[in-house]
Amino acid sequence: MKNKFNAFSIWKEVVSHKKRSMMLLVLMVVITSFLDAFSISLLLPIMQTVIGGESGGVISDFLLAPFEAYDKSEVLVFMIIIFFLLIAIKNILTYIKDRFQFNLFHGMRGHWMKELMTHYLYAKYDFFENHKQGDLVNNVLVETDKAFICLKFVIQFISAAFLSALMLVVLLLTSWVVTLALTSVMLLLTLSVNVLIKKYSTKVGQEKIKHARYLSNSVSESIFAIKQIKAMGMENGVLAEYNNVITKYVKVLADFSVFSSLPKKLSEVVIIFILAVVMIYAILILNIDINNLVPVIAIFVLVGNRVAVQVSMLVNSRMHVLSNYESLRRINKLVREGCEQENLTAGYEFNNLDGDIIFQDLLFSYQDKSTVLDSLNFIIPKGKFVFLIGDSGSGKSTIIDLLLRFRDPNLGRILINDNDLLEYSAISWRKCVGYVGQDVMLFNTSILENVRFGSLDASDDDVVSVCKKVHAHEFIQKFSEGYKTNVGDRGMKLSGGQKQRLALARAMLRNPQLIIFDEATSALDQELEEKIIQEIKSESVGKTVLFITHRLSTSKHADLVYQLKDGKVLKVS
């Protein structure tokens, strides 16, 4: 009972912002179901008029009563026209209903995808350290689709339930004895498999989520690390594990598809068996005239088959709802609760860097309590070219994270214009900072758009100018399409040095007041690195530059050199 209540609560939450649309959709389902049942009920008086015989039941008597004074052929023509019109109207309304339904549900899925992407883009930086990239991709692309499927089958369940009930009313008014027998057997059959269906479908839903998440992670990680996989000759090992999960996933889906098709086959056999027994009994034992039986038999065969289809859809829909319910619940929770967001606008608006950047008694440790920076004190003078040298793991990246407001210090502060950096809004501060990292991220678009990503309102001439300054123009011109050349996924069509030069151009295009280079020239040869560092210094006159590297040899152009060791900064020159 508790699970049912929770499911109902989640359903209410999911459709809360679309209540009117959902009510209209259910109304359309009711109307189309009623038209379907009524059009089928017209077949009995039509057949009775053609064949003759005694009463065909309450429906037949009721529909034929107003036409007793008319010729049989006139009645037949009128009934056929009405039957055709009902079928036409029903199908037109069904088309409208389907169009409305899929626009509604696809719109809801689009809303979920937008909300999740918004949550992720504005999430705190450490959120991405605690969640796998593949899981996040799976949530946006796969789980929203399963939630959409769940909604679709909920409506199909309602439609099948309502139409089944109306069809049974038609059969009851034709012959209540046969209908009760038919209904009793179908009800007994449905109840007997209900528990099995629920357990199996719920288990399948959980299995699908588990395998889908693994596959999303596996594909994402394998493509991202393709160079390492190939270099180590691990293609077969990675593929073997991937294929193993794919085999399990395919088996789960195939077994579910086979199992979900059983209700239709079973219900059809049961209904036809009951009708066959009743007909044989009526003909051989009760000696009922075959002419009187034909219209009733025909309507029971036709409507009984429709009932079988609807009952199978009822069971099938329930299976799909149960197997995808966990995805609907998960998406509803993710959209409503989201994740801890950065407050980008809290604080004063930062406009200009008017003074030195001062690290004052700074202490930072991660959640595992390992202290990375301890009582850190040093100054980055305004307008100076400052090098920070340190071995791997010395805390260089942590200093960058603190400067970019990805993390906040445990103790101490970073003073900007004699104010704590935390007093400024993160978004206004970051607009004044240019960052170039070692791991360059390029988008699957043109060189022009990748560089312009640093400043979306920059002109084509601005992009060309900055590319010349970082010595990227030369290699760009060698491509047949020049600046319109597509760089491929993550810039795979470019060399490491070419990618880093584009990243340098992107940062310089922002015209930032503070520029941070994090091992930004590590992929370049020594001669080109020397040339670019000189160019960076000449182009950043008056700007504050923090150049982080592990190579002491590159620091000869620096105004000031610091060495980071054991969480403390030592002044070298």
C-alpha positions as CSV (number, residue, x, y, z in Angstrom):
1,M,0.0,0.0,0.0
2,K,2.9,2.3,0.9
3,N,4.6,1.7,-2.5
4,K,1.3,2.5,-4.3
5,F,0.9,5.7,-2.3
6,N,4.5,6.7,-3.1
7,A,3.9,5.9,-6.8
8,F,0.8,8.0,-6.9
9,S,2.5,10.9,-5.1
10,I,5.4,10.8,-7.6
11,W,2.9,10.7,-10.5
12,K,1.2,13.8,-9.1
13,E,4.5,15.6,-8.8
14,V,5.6,14.7,-12.3
15,V,2.4,16.1,-13.9
16,S,1.9,19.0,-11.4
17,H,2.9,21.7,-13.9
18,K,0.8,20.0,-16.7
19,K,-2.4,19.2,-14.8
20,R,-4.8,20.8,-17.4
21,S,-3.0,19.1,-20.3
22,M,-3.1,15.7,-18.6
23,M,-6.8,16.2,-17.8
24,L,-7.5,17.1,-21.4
25,L,-5.5,14.0,-22.6
26,V,-7.5,11.7,-20.3
27,L,-10.7,13.3,-21.6
28,M,-9.6,12.5,-25.2
29,V,-8.9,8.9,-24.2
30,V,-12.4,8.6,-22.7
31,I,-14.1,10.1,-25.8
32,T,-12.2,8.0,-28.3
33,S,-12.8,4.8,-26.2
34,F,-16.5,5.5,-26.0
35,L,-16.7,6.1,-29.8
36,D,-14.8,2.9,-30.4
37,A,-17.1,0.8,-28.2
38,F,-20.3,2.4,-29.6
39,S,-19.2,1.9,-33.2
40,I,-18.6,-1.8,-32.4
41,S,-22.0,-2.1,-30.8
42,L,-23.6,-1.0,-34.1
43,L,-22.4,-4.2,-35.7
44,L,-24.9,-6.4,-33.9
45,P,-28.1,-4.6,-35.2
46,I,-26.4,-4.4,-38.6
47,M,-25.9,-8.2,-38.7
48,Q,-29.3,-8.9,-37.2
49,T,-30.9,-6.7,-39.9
50,V,-29.0,-8.6,-42.6
51,I,-29.5,-12.2,-41.3
52,G,-32.7,-11.8,-39.3
53,G,-33.5,-13.9,-36.3
54,E,-34.7,-13.2,-32.8
55,S,-33.5,-10.5,-30.4
56,G,-29.8,-9.9,-30.3
57,G,-29.8,-8.5,-26.9
58,V,-30.6,-5.1,-25.2
59,I,-28.3,-3.1,-27.5
60,S,-29.7,-4.5,-30.7
61,D,-33.3,-4.1,-29.5
62,F,-32.7,-0.5,-28.3
63,L,-31.0,0.6,-31.5
64,L,-33.5,-1.0,-33.8
65,A,-36.7,0.0,-31.9
66,P,-37.0,3.5,-33.6
67,F,-36.8,1.9,-37.0
68,E,-39.5,-0.8,-36.8
69,A,-41.7,1.1,-39.3
70,Y,-38.9,1.4,-41.9
71,D,-37.8,-0.9,-44.6
72,K,-35.0,-3.3,-43.7
73,S,-32.8,-2.0,-46.5
74,E,-33.3,1.6,-45.4
75,V,-32.4,0.7,-41.8
76,L,-29.3,-1.2,-43.0
77,V,-28.1,1.8,-45.1
78,F,-28.6,4.2,-42.3
79,M,-26.8,1.9,-39.8
80,I,-23.8,1.5,-42.2
81,I,-23.5,5.2,-42.7
82,I,-23.6,5.9,-39.0
83,F,-21.0,3.1,-38.4
84,F,-18.7,4.7,-41.0
85,L,-19.1,8.2,-39.5
86,L,-18.3,6.9,-36.0
87,I,-15.2,5.1,-37.2
88,A,-14.1,8.2,-39.1
89,I,-14.7,10.6,-36.2
90,K,-13.0,8.1,-33.8
91,N,-9.8,7.9,-35.9
92,I,-9.7,11.7,-36.4
93,L,-9.9,12.2,-32.7
94,T,-7.4,9.4,-32.1
95,Y,-4.9,11.2,-34.4
96,I,-5.5,14.5,-32.5
97,K,-5.1,12.7,-29.2
98,D,-1.9,11.0,-30.3
99,R,-0.4,14.2,-31.6
100,F,-1.3,16.0,-28.4
101,Q,0.0,13.2,-26.2
102,F,3.4,12.9,-27.9
103,N,3.8,16.7,-28.0
104,L,3.0,16.8,-24.3
105,F,5.3,13.9,-23.3
106,H,8.2,14.8,-25.6
107,G,7.8,18.4,-24.2
108,M,8.1,17.0,-20.7
109,R,11.2,15.0,-21.6
110,G,12.7,18.2,-23.1
111,H,11.9,20.0,-19.9
112,W,13.6,17.4,-17.8
113,M,16.7,17.4,-20.1
114,K,16.9,21.2,-19.9
115,E,16.5,21.2,-16.1
116,L,19.2,18.5,-15.6
117,M,21.6,20.3,-17.8
118,T,21.0,23.5,-16.0
119,H,21.6,21.8,-12.6
120,Y,24.9,20.3,-13.9
121,L,26.2,23.5,-15.5
122,Y,25.6,25.5,-12.3
123,A,26.6,22.8,-9.9
124,K,29.5,23.2,-7.5
125,Y,32.9,22.1,-8.9
126,D,33.3,19.2,-6.4
127,F,30.0,17.7,-7.6
128,F,31.8,16.5,-10.7
129,E,34.5,14.9,-8.6
130,N,31.9,12.7,-6.8
131,H,29.8,11.7,-9.9
132,K,30.8,9.7,-12.9
133,Q,30.6,11.5,-16.2
134,G,28.8,8.5,-17.8
135,D,26.1,8.6,-15.1
136,L,25.4,12.3,-15.7
137,V,25.2,11.7,-19.5
138,N,23.0,8.6,-18.8
139,N,20.6,10.7,-16.7
140,V,20.1,13.4,-19.4
141,L,19.8,11.1,-22.4
142,V,18.7,7.6,-21.3
143,E,16.8,8.0,-18.1
144,T,14.7,10.8,-19.4
145,D,13.7,8.6,-22.3
146,K,12.7,5.8,-20.0
147,A,10.7,8.2,-17.9
148,F,9.0,9.3,-21.1
149,I,8.2,5.7,-21.9
150,C,6.7,5.2,-18.5
151,L,4.3,8.2,-19.0
152,K,3.3,6.9,-22.4
153,F,2.4,3.5,-21.0
154,V,0.5,5.0,-18.1
155,I,-1.9,6.6,-20.7
156,Q,-2.0,3.4,-22.7
157,F,-3.0,1.6,-19.5
158,I,-5.8,4.1,-18.8
159,S,-7.0,3.8,-22.4
160,A,-6.9,0.0,-22.3
161,A,-8.7,-0.2,-18.9
162,F,-11.5,2.2,-20.0
163,L,-12.0,0.6,-23.4
164,S,-12.0,-2.9,-21.9
165,A,-14.7,-1.8,-19.4
166,L,-16.9,-0.4,-22.3
167,M,-16.4,-3.5,-24.4
168,L,-17.5,-5.6,-21.5
169,V,-20.6,-3.5,-21.1
170,V,-21.4,-4.1,-24.8
171,L,-21.0,-7.9,-24.2
172,L,-23.1,-7.7,-21.0
173,L,-26.0,-6.1,-22.8
174,T,-25.7,-8.8,-25.5
175,S,-25.5,-11.8,-23.2
176,W,-24.8,-11.4,-19.5
177,V,-24.3,-15.1,-18.9
178,V,-21.5,-15.5,-21.4
179,T,-19.9,-12.2,-20.4
180,L,-19.8,-13.1,-16.7
181,A,-18.1,-16.4,-17.5
182,L,-15.7,-14.7,-19.8
183,T,-14.9,-11.9,-17.3
184,S,-14.5,-14.4,-14.4
185,V,-11.9,-16.4,-16.2
186,M,-10.0,-13.3,-17.4
187,L,-10.1,-11.8,-14.0
188,L,-8.8,-15.0,-12.4
189,L,-6.1,-15.2,-14.9
190,T,-5.0,-11.6,-14.5
191,L,-4.9,-11.8,-10.7
192,S,-2.9,-15.0,-10.8
193,V,-0.1,-13.5,-12.8
194,N,-0.3,-10.0,-11.2
195,V,2.3,-10.6,-8.4
196,L,4.7,-12.4,-10.8
197,I,4.4,-9.5,-13.3
198,K,5.1,-6.8,-10.7
199,K,8.2,-8.5,-9.3
200,Y,9.6,-9.4,-12.7
201,S,9.0,-5.9,-14.2
202,T,10.4,-4.1,-11.2
203,K,13.5,-6.3,-11.3
204,V,13.9,-5.7,-15.0
205,G,13.7,-1.9,-14.5
206,Q,16.5,-2.0,-12.0
207,E,18.6,-4.2,-14.2
208,K,18.1,-1.8,-17.2
209,I,19.2,1.2,-15.2
210,K,22.3,-0.6,-13.8
211,H,23.4,-1.8,-17.2
212,A,22.6,1.5,-19.0
213,R,24.7,3.4,-16.4
214,Y,27.6,1.1,-16.9
215,L,27.4,1.2,-20.7
216,S,27.3,5.1,-20.6
217,N,30.3,5.2,-18.4
218,S,32.2,2.6,-20.4
219,V,31.6,4.3,-23.8
220,S,32.4,7.8,-22.4
221,E,35.6,6.7,-20.6
222,S,36.8,4.5,-23.5
223,I,36.4,7.2,-26.1
224,F,38.0,9.8,-23.9
225,A,40.9,7.5,-23.1
226,I,41.2,6.1,-26.6
227,K,44.9,7.1,-27.0
228,Q,45.9,5.4,-23.7
229,I,43.9,2.3,-24.6
230,K,45.6,2.0,-28.0
231,A,49.0,2.8,-26.6
232,M,48.7,0.0,-24.1
233,G,47.2,-2.4,-26.5
234,M,44.1,-2.8,-24.3
235,E,41.4,-2.8,-27.0
236,N,40.6,-6.5,-26.5
237,G,40.4,-6.2,-22.7
238,V,38.1,-3.1,-22.8
239,L,36.0,-4.7,-25.5
240,A,35.6,-8.0,-23.6
241,E,34.2,-6.3,-20.5
242,Y,32.0,-4.1,-22.6
243,N,30.7,-7.0,-24.7
244,N,30.0,-9.0,-21.5
245,V,27.7,-6.2,-20.1
246,I,26.1,-5.7,-23.6
247,T,25.3,-9.5,-23.7
248,K,23.6,-9.2,-20.2
249,Y,21.7,-6.0,-21.2
250,V,20.5,-7.5,-24.5
251,K,19.3,-10.7,-22.7
252,V,17.3,-8.6,-20.1
253,L,15.6,-6.6,-22.9
254,A,14.9,-9.7,-25.1
255,D,13.5,-11.7,-22.2
256,F,11.3,-8.7,-21.2
257,S,10.0,-8.3,-24.8
258,V,9.1,-12.0,-25.0
259,F,7.5,-12.0,-21.5
260,S,5.5,-8.9,-22.3
261,S,4.1,-10.4,-25.4
262,L,2.6,-13.5,-23.6
263,P,-0.5,-11.8,-22.2
264,K,-1.9,-11.1,-25.7
265,K,-1.4,-14.7,-26.8
266,L,-2.7,-16.1,-23.6
267,S,-5.8,-13.9,-23.3
268,E,-6.7,-14.5,-27.0
269,V,-6.6,-18.3,-26.6
270,V,-8.6,-18.1,-23.3
271,I,-11.4,-15.9,-24.8
272,I,-11.7,-17.9,-28.0
273,F,-11.8,-21.2,-26.0
274,I,-14.6,-19.9,-23.8
275,L,-16.6,-18.7,-26.8
276,A,-16.1,-22.0,-28.6
277,V,-17.4,-23.9,-25.5
278,V,-20.4,-21.6,-25.2
279,M,-21.3,-21.9,-28.9
280,I,-20.9,-25.7,-28.9
281,Y,-23.0,-25.9,-25.8
282,A,-25.8,-23.7,-27.3
283,I,-25.9,-25.6,-30.6
284,L,-25.6,-29.2,-29.4
285,I,-27.2,-29.1,-25.9
286,L,-29.7,-26.2,-26.1
287,N,-30.5,-26.7,-29.8
288,I,-30.7,-23.0,-30.4
289,D,-31.3,-22.0,-34.1
290,I,-28.1,-21.2,-35.8
291,N,-29.6,-18.1,-37.5
292,N,-30.4,-16.6,-34.1
293,L,-26.9,-17.4,-32.9
294,V,-24.9,-15.9,-35.8
295,P,-25.2,-12.2,-34.9
296,V,-24.5,-12.9,-31.2
297,I,-21.6,-15.2,-32.1
298,A,-20.1,-12.7,-34.5
299,I,-20.3,-9.8,-32.0
300,F,-18.8,-12.0,-29.2
301,V,-16.0,-13.1,-31.5
302,L,-15.3,-9.6,-32.7
303,V,-15.7,-7.8,-29.3
304,G,-14.2,-10.7,-27.4
305,N,-11.1,-10.4,-29.6
306,R,-11.0,-6.7,-28.9
307,V,-11.3,-7.3,-25.2
308,A,-8.4,-9.8,-25.5
309,V,-6.3,-7.2,-27.2
310,Q,-7.1,-4.5,-24.6
311,V,-6.5,-6.9,-21.6
312,S,-3.2,-7.8,-23.1
313,M,-2.4,-4.1,-23.6
314,L,-3.5,-3.6,-20.0
315,V,-1.0,-6.2,-18.7
316,N,1.7,-5.1,-21.1
317,S,1.3,-1.5,-20.2
318,R,1.6,-2.3,-16.6
319,M,4.8,-4.2,-17.2
320,H,6.3,-1.3,-19.0
321,V,5.2,1.2,-16.4
322,L,6.7,-1.0,-13.6
323,S,10.0,-1.6,-15.5
324,N,10.4,2.1,-16.2
325,Y,8.9,3.5,-13.0
326,E,12.3,3.7,-11.3
327,S,13.6,5.9,-14.1
328,L,10.6,8.2,-13.7
329,R,11.1,8.4,-9.9
330,R,14.8,9.0,-10.4
331,I,14.3,11.8,-12.9
332,N,11.5,13.4,-10.8
333,K,13.9,13.4,-7.8
334,L,16.9,14.8,-9.8
335,V,14.8,17.6,-11.4
336,R,13.1,18.6,-8.1
337,E,16.1,18.3,-5.8
338,G,18.9,19.1,-8.3
339,C,22.4,19.4,-6.8
340,E,24.1,21.9,-4.7
341,Q,24.4,25.0,-6.9
342,E,27.1,27.7,-7.0
343,N,25.8,31.1,-5.9
344,L,27.4,33.0,-8.8
345,T,25.9,36.4,-8.1
346,A,26.3,36.7,-4.4
347,G,28.7,39.5,-3.4
348,Y,30.0,42.7,-4.8
349,E,30.4,43.3,-8.5
350,F,34.1,43.0,-9.5
351,N,35.2,45.5,-12.1
352,N,39.0,46.1,-12.1
353,L,42.1,44.5,-10.6
354,D,43.6,47.6,-9.0
355,G,46.2,46.0,-6.7
356,D,48.2,43.0,-5.8
357,I,46.7,39.5,-5.2
358,I,47.7,38.5,-1.7
359,F,47.5,35.0,-0.3
360,Q,47.2,35.5,3.5
361,D,47.6,32.6,6.0
362,L,45.8,30.3,3.6
363,L,45.0,26.7,4.7
364,F,43.2,24.2,2.5
365,S,42.5,20.5,3.0
366,Y,40.2,18.1,1.2
367,Q,37.4,16.1,2.7
368,D,39.7,13.2,3.4
369,K,41.5,15.7,5.8
370,S,44.8,15.7,3.8
371,T,46.2,19.2,4.1
372,V,47.4,20.5,0.7
373,L,48.2,24.1,1.6
374,D,49.3,25.1,5.0
375,S,49.7,28.7,6.2
376,L,50.3,29.9,2.6
377,N,51.6,33.4,2.3
378,F,52.7,35.0,-1.0
379,I,51.9,38.0,-3.3
380,I,51.2,38.2,-7.0
381,P,52.1,41.8,-7.8
382,K,49.7,43.7,-10.1
383,G,51.0,43.8,-13.7
384,K,53.8,41.3,-13.1
385,F,54.7,38.1,-14.9
386,V,54.9,35.6,-12.0
387,F,56.0,32.0,-12.3
388,L,54.9,29.3,-9.8
389,I,57.0,26.2,-10.0
390,G,56.3,23.0,-8.2
391,D,56.4,19.2,-8.5
392,S,53.3,17.1,-9.2
393,G,51.0,17.0,-6.1
394,S,52.6,20.1,-4.6
395,G,49.3,22.0,-4.6
396,K,49.6,24.1,-7.8
397,S,46.2,23.0,-9.1
398,T,44.6,23.7,-5.7
399,I,45.9,27.3,-5.9
400,I,44.3,27.7,-9.3
401,D,41.0,26.2,-8.0
402,L,41.0,28.7,-5.1
403,L,41.8,31.6,-7.5
404,L,39.0,30.6,-9.8
405,R,36.5,30.2,-6.9
406,F,36.1,26.5,-7.6
407,R,36.9,25.9,-3.9
408,D,37.0,28.1,-0.8
409,P,39.9,28.0,1.7
410,N,39.3,26.4,5.1
411,L,41.2,29.3,6.8
412,G,42.9,32.4,5.7
413,R,41.9,34.5,2.6
414,I,42.9,35.7,-0.8
415,L,42.9,39.5,-0.9
416,I,41.9,41.3,-4.1
417,N,41.9,45.1,-4.0
418,D,42.4,44.7,-0.2
419,N,39.1,42.8,0.0
420,D,38.5,39.1,0.5
421,L,38.0,37.4,-2.8
422,L,34.9,35.7,-1.3
423,E,33.2,39.1,-1.0
424,Y,33.0,39.4,-4.8
425,S,30.5,37.6,-6.9
426,A,32.1,34.6,-8.6
427,I,30.6,35.4,-12.0
428,S,31.9,39.0,-12.1
429,W,35.4,37.8,-10.9
430,R,35.7,35.0,-13.5
431,K,34.8,37.4,-16.3
432,C,38.1,39.2,-15.5
433,V,40.2,36.0,-15.5
434,G,41.6,34.1,-18.4
435,Y,42.5,30.5,-17.9
436,V,44.6,28.1,-20.0
437,G,45.0,24.5,-18.7
438,Q,47.1,21.6,-19.7
439,D,44.1,19.5,-20.7
440,V,42.7,21.6,-23.6
441,M,39.0,21.2,-24.2
442,L,38.0,22.0,-27.8
443,F,34.4,21.6,-29.1
444,N,33.4,19.7,-32.3
445,T,33.1,22.8,-34.4
446,S,35.3,25.2,-36.4
447,I,38.6,26.7,-35.3
448,L,36.9,30.2,-35.5
449,E,34.1,29.2,-33.1
450,N,36.5,27.4,-30.7
451,V,38.6,30.5,-30.3
452,R,35.6,32.8,-30.2
453,F,34.2,30.8,-27.3
454,G,36.4,32.9,-25.1
455,S,34.5,36.0,-26.1
456,L,31.3,35.4,-28.1
457,D,30.9,39.0,-29.3
458,A,34.4,39.0,-30.9
459,S,34.7,39.6,-34.7
460,D,36.4,37.3,-37.2
461,D,39.3,39.9,-37.4
462,D,39.7,39.8,-33.6
463,V,40.1,36.0,-33.8
464,V,42.6,36.2,-36.6
465,S,44.6,38.9,-34.8
466,V,44.9,37.0,-31.5
467,C,45.8,33.7,-33.4
468,K,48.7,35.6,-35.0
469,K,49.9,36.7,-31.6
470,V,50.1,33.1,-30.3
471,H,51.6,31.8,-33.6
472,A,48.5,29.7,-34.5
473,H,47.7,31.6,-37.7
474,E,50.5,29.8,-39.6
475,F,49.2,26.2,-39.1
476,I,45.5,27.3,-39.4
477,Q,46.3,28.7,-42.9
478,K,47.6,25.3,-44.0
479,F,44.2,23.8,-43.7
480,S,42.1,23.9,-46.9
481,E,39.2,25.6,-45.0
482,G,41.4,27.8,-42.8
483,Y,39.5,29.1,-39.8
484,K,36.4,27.2,-40.8
485,T,38.1,23.9,-40.3
486,N,36.3,21.5,-38.0
487,V,38.6,20.3,-35.2
488,G,36.8,17.1,-34.5
489,D,35.6,15.7,-31.2
490,R,37.7,17.2,-28.4
491,G,40.0,18.6,-31.1
492,M,41.2,15.1,-32.2
493,K,42.1,16.4,-35.7
494,L,44.8,18.7,-34.2
495,S,48.1,18.0,-32.5
496,G,48.7,18.7,-28.8
497,G,50.7,21.8,-29.6
498,Q,48.0,23.1,-32.0
499,K,45.3,22.6,-29.4
500,Q,47.2,24.5,-26.8
501,R,47.9,27.4,-29.1
502,L,44.1,27.7,-29.8
503,A,43.5,27.6,-26.0
504,L,46.0,30.4,-25.6
505,A,44.2,32.4,-28.3
506,R,40.9,31.8,-26.6
507,A,42.1,33.1,-23.3
508,M,43.9,36.1,-24.8
509,L,40.7,37.0,-26.8
510,R,38.9,37.7,-23.5
511,N,41.4,40.5,-22.7
512,P,41.4,39.4,-19.1
513,Q,43.0,41.4,-16.2
514,L,44.5,38.2,-14.6
515,I,45.7,35.4,-16.9
516,I,46.4,31.9,-15.4
517,F,48.5,29.5,-17.4
518,D,48.4,25.9,-15.9
519,E,51.2,24.0,-17.7
520,A,49.8,25.6,-20.8
521,T,52.9,25.2,-22.9
522,S,53.9,21.8,-21.8
523,A,53.0,20.1,-25.1
524,L,55.1,22.5,-27.1
525,D,58.7,22.0,-28.2
526,Q,61.3,24.2,-26.3
527,E,61.8,26.6,-29.2
528,L,58.1,27.3,-29.7
529,E,57.5,27.4,-26.0
530,E,60.2,30.1,-25.7
531,K,58.7,32.1,-28.5
532,I,55.1,31.9,-27.1
533,I,56.2,32.8,-23.5
534,Q,57.9,35.9,-24.9
535,E,54.8,36.8,-27.0
536,I,52.6,36.3,-23.9
537,K,54.7,38.6,-21.9
538,S,54.8,41.3,-24.6
539,E,51.1,41.1,-25.1
540,S,50.2,41.1,-21.4
541,V,52.0,44.3,-20.4
542,G,50.1,45.8,-17.6
543,K,48.2,42.6,-16.9
544,T,48.8,40.2,-14.0
545,V,50.0,36.8,-15.2
546,L,50.4,33.6,-13.1
547,F,52.3,31.0,-15.1
548,I,52.3,27.6,-13.4
549,T,54.8,25.0,-14.5
550,H,57.2,22.3,-13.3
551,R,60.1,23.5,-15.6
552,L,62.5,25.9,-13.9
553,S,64.2,26.5,-17.3
554,T,61.1,28.4,-18.7
555,S,61.1,31.0,-15.9
556,K,63.9,33.3,-17.2
557,H,61.3,35.7,-18.6
558,A,59.5,36.0,-15.2
559,D,59.4,39.1,-13.1
560,L,59.0,36.9,-10.0
561,V,59.5,33.2,-9.4
562,Y,58.0,31.2,-6.6
563,Q,58.5,27.6,-5.7
564,L,55.7,25.6,-4.1
565,K,56.9,22.8,-1.8
566,D,55.1,20.9,1.0
567,G,52.1,23.3,0.9
568,K,54.3,26.4,1.3
569,V,55.6,28.9,-1.2
570,L,59.3,29.9,-1.3
571,K,60.5,32.9,-3.2
572,V,63.2,32.0,-5.7
573,S,63.9,35.3,-7.4
